[in-house]
Amino acid sequence: MAGTPAGLKGFSERRIIFLVGAVQFVNILDFMMVMPMGPDFGRALGISNAKLPMIGGAYTAAAAVSGIICALFLDRFDRRKALAVAMAGLALGTLAGAFAVDLPSLMTARIVAGVFGGPATSVALSIIADVIPPQRRGRAMGAVMGAFSVASVLGVPMGLELARQLSWQAPFIVVAGLGALITAATFVMLPPLTLHLEARAKEAHPVGFGELFGNRMVWWSYALTATVMMAGFVVIPSISPYLQFNLHYPRKYIGLLYMAGGAVSFGAMRLVGWLVDRHGSFKVGAIGSLLLIPVVYVGFAVIIPGVPVVGVFIGFMLAMSFRNVAYNTLVSKVPSPAERARFMSVQSAVQHMASAIAAIMSSPLLHELKDHSLRGMTNVAYVSIGLSVLVIPLLWAVESKVSARARSAQRAEEQLAAAVALRSQALGGQQGG
């Protein structure tokens, strides 16, 4: 395929995208299923609905710390091996969750899962950025991020049904088993992924952390990442208990709700990736944020009689798809190949720390009433709306800087080509004389 790196000739881009997508599916499912299952294991382990966001916060905080530490050395290893180790650790941490007996033990298991889940995400996205040329990367990112939708359509409903029919421990055991299978598949079916090592070896002076963080575009991209994640995760951990106990949506239909929302966002992912490649991340991401604002207001800030829960949830998932594909594609263009895993590892750390801050921050804003309903969701929704507004100028700032760098590089290439042509003409004239 045109544009495929020389070191990967003979390997299908589709196979690599599929396997990376499978890694993301297990990783996302491991994280996503815990939130809608909150009321189930909350009852079994005596955990208040108002404290459920802390469980998600434990995972994301651990993933953030792990991401910062791994950023120091991830670029030194074959990405295939790094991904296999991260996935194996994630599977073990997920399995440990099935043996939790109270809030502290469950949080400990989620911390272990987060320690490995964070690096798994950064390595997976680094592989896509290494292998897929920029002109096809939006569609590739859309395909990989389709794992979010597949997890919603199939994984979360199945996990919820397993928890309802068997026990709350069953989904943890099944996802851990899937993680073990994907670990083996990535190691056996992926080629050695060392293109970044070759690029690093060719650099006379490899980029260090000081130079990485000295790049203002990097700081802008991390600010964008933090804002996007906080805007979503200040609300997400409380969606399931809010729907069940505030809006009285039946527990037996929560799985179908995630299935419907995931199906819509899955269908939209490919379209969104194409739109990003054609129109840029700013326009598509801004549309996503502008769609999300009224959805969050109608769904969580106020209770309007007659507004269907299914419509609100589908709208939420669709708007998140627009925004997330756009922003992930954009930030993948910020680092150079040799620093990509380091950048993505810190990126993952920022994602998870912002999610942890948002989840933990939402907990004091909420109070569980005697009927298990949550008071304070209006304030949580307004925080999310305010952050969503801030996403729009940050998208513009990062895309402007990425585009300016691309134009500068293109001018330099044109000037070099012109200089080479002039030199060739001069040499030809001398030889002719």
Stockholm file with secondary structure:
# STOCKHOLM 1.0

chainA/1-433         MAGTPAGLKGFSERRIIFLVGAVQFVNILDFMMVMPMGPDFGRALGISNAKLPMIGGAYTAAAAVSGIICALFLDRFDRRKALAVAMAGLALGTLAGAFAVDLPSLMTARIVAGVFGGPATSVALSIIADVIPPQRRGRAMGAVMGAFSVASVLGVPMGLELARQLSWQAPFIVVAGLGALITAATFVMLPPLTLHLEARAKEAHPVGFGELFGNRMVWWSYALTATVMMAGFVVIPSISPYLQFNLHYPRKYIGLLYMAGGAVSFGAMRLVGWLVDRHGSFKVGAIGSLLLIPVVYVGFAVIIPGVPVVGVFIGFMLAMSFRNVAYNTLVSKVPSPAERARFMSVQSAVQHMASAIAAIMSSPLLHELKDHSLRGMTNVAYVSIGLSVLVIPLLWAVESKVSARARSAQRAEEQLAAAVALRSQALGGQQGG
#=GR chainA/1-433 SS CTTCCGGGTTSCHHHHHHHHHHHHHHHHHHHHTTTTTHHHHHHHHTCCGGGHHHHHHHHHHHHHHHHHHHTTTGGGSCHHHHHHHHHHHHHHHHHHHTTCCSHHHHHHHHHHHHHHHHHHHHHHHHHHHHHSCHHHHHHHHHHHHHHHHHIIIIIHHHHHHHHHHTCTTHHHHHHHHHHHHHHHHHHHHSCCCCHHHHHHHHCSSCCCHHHHHTCHHHHHHHHHHHHHHHHHHTTGGGHHHIIIIISCCCGGGHHHHHHHHHHHHHHHHHHHHHHHHHHCHHHHHHHHHHHHHHHHIIIIISCCTTCCHHHHHHHHHHHHHHHHHHHHHHHTTSSCGGGHHHHHHHHHHHHHHHHHHHHHHHHHHCEECTTSCEECHHHHHHHHHHHHHHHHHHHHHHHHHHHHHHHHHHHHHHHHHHHHHHHHHHHHHHHHC
#=GC SS_cons         CTTCCGGGTTSCHHHHHHHHHHHHHHHHHHHHTTTTTHHHHHHHHTCCGGGHHHHHHHHHHHHHHHHHHHTTTGGGSCHHHHHHHHHHHHHHHHHHHTTCCSHHHHHHHHHHHHHHHHHHHHHHHHHHHHHSCHHHHHHHHHHHHHHHHHIIIIIHHHHHHHHHHTCTTHHHHHHHHHHHHHHHHHHHHSCCCCHHHHHHHHCSSCCCHHHHHTCHHHHHHHHHHHHHHHHHHTTGGGHHHIIIIISCCCGGGHHHHHHHHHHHHHHHHHHHHHHHHHHCHHHHHHHHHHHHHHHHIIIIISCCTTCCHHHHHHHHHHHHHHHHHHHHHHHTTSSCGGGHHHHHHHHHHHHHHHHHHHHHHHHHHCEECTTSCEECHHHHHHHHHHHHHHHHHHHHHHHHHHHHHHHHHHHHHHHHHHHHHHHHHHHHHHHHC
//
